[in-house]
């Protein structure tokens, strides 16, 4: 995912399906949530009222 986002926090993540991203155990889910949400909204890929869920 770093290839798409340019953010090093995505080094240990991998898109595995439509709307699914798997991450390694060293990934800070709170940081990923904030950065990915900002990245998606900045590119108008999700609407302002959409909810990004990290689990």
SVG drawing of the C-alpha trace seen along z (x, -y; Angstrom):
<svg xmlns="http://www.w3.org/2000/svg" viewBox="-23 -16 31 27">
<polyline fill="none" stroke="black" stroke-width="0.4" points="0.0,0.0 2.9,-2.4 3.1,-2.4 -0.3,-4.0 -0.2,-6.2 3.5,-7.1 3.2,-6.7 5.7,-4.4 3.0,-3.3 1.5,-1.2 4.8,0.9 3.3,3.9 -0.2,3.8 -1.5,5.6 -4.8,5.2 -6.5,8.6 -9.9,7.9 -12.4,5.2 -12.5,3.1 -10.2,5.4 -6.7,4.6 -4.6,7.0 -1.8,5.7 1.1,7.1 1.1,7.2 3.4,4.1 0.9,1.8 -0.7,-0.9 -4.4,-0.5 -5.2,-4.0 -2.6,-5.6 -3.6,-3.6 -7.2,-4.6 -6.5,-8.3 -4.0,-8.3 -6.0,-6.0 -9.3,-7.9 -7.5,-11.2 -6.0,-9.7 -9.3,-8.3 -11.2,-11.5 -8.5,-13.7 -9.0,-11.7 -12.8,-11.8 -12.8,-7.9 -15.2,-7.9 -17.9,-10.3 -17.9,-12.7 -20.5,-10.7 -18.8,-7.3 -17.4,-5.4 -14.0,-3.7 -13.9,-0.7 -10.6,0.9 -10.8,4.2"/>
</svg>
